[in-house]
Amino acid sequence: MREPAETQPVMDPPVLLAPLVAFDRKGARLGYGAGYYDACLRDMRARQRVLAIGLAFDEQELAEIPREPQDEPLDMILTPSRVIACAG
């Protein structure tokens, strides 16, 4: 994917769509291990309010995902059959 030129202004979208491996109803997300989405979301939230939406299949839901201090919570999860508002 091409990156914008250094001279382009920084965009601050109000919504971030995040892929995941697993999730729980509290908004914890198990990603792909590098922490890029957590770092990006933390940076975006430092500047403005951002709605973080996890994209998943229903089968990816677990009862609980362990959280670490650097993990950013999701606000909602979107699956093929439902929208889950996370209970934080």
N, C-alpha and C positions, 0 to 999 in steps of 0.2 A: 504494500500500500504506500502510495506516495505521501510524503509529509508536506505540510504547507511551508512556504518560505519563512525564514526568520523574521521578515518584515511584516508578516501578517499579524493582526491583533489576536490576542488570546480569546478563545470562545469559552463562555461559562454557561453551558446548557443547564436548565433547571431539572433535567431528568437524566439518570444514568441507568442503562440496561446492563445487567451483569449476568454472564453465564455462570453456571455452577455445577458441581458434582453432586452435592447434597445440600439440604436446607432443613431448618426446623421452624416452627411457628413463631419463635421469638425473634426471628430475623437473622439468626446465625447462618452463615454460608460457608460451605467448604468449597474452595476454589481449586485451581490447578497448581497451587504450590508456590508461585512466585511472589504473590502479594501485590501485584500491579493494580488490581481493582481497588483494594483497600487503600493503597497510597494515593491513588487518583481521587477517590471519594473523600478521603480525609483532607486533601488539598482543596478540592472544590468546596467542601463544607466549611472550610476556614474563611472562604470568601462570601458565601451565600447559602441559602437554604436549597438543598438538593433532594429530590425524591429518588431513592435507590430502589430499583425494581429488579428482582431476580427472575431469570427465565429458566423454567424447569419443566420436567415431566412429573406427574403425580407420584410416580414410583420412586422419585429421588428424595421424598420426605422421610426424615428420621425423627425419632422422639426428641433427641437432643444432640446438638453439635457443640463440642467444647470450644470455648472462646479464648483467645489470647488478647493481651492488651492492645495490639495493633489492629485487631479485626474491627471493621466498620459494619454496623448492623444494616440490614435491609429494611426498607419501610413496607414493602409488599413483595409477594411472589405471584408470578403469572404462570399458570400451567394450562394445558389444553382444555381442562374442564372447569377451572375455577380461578378466582382472584382471592388471595389470602392476605388480609391485613395483618401485619406482624405485631405481636404483643410485646415487643421491645425488651 
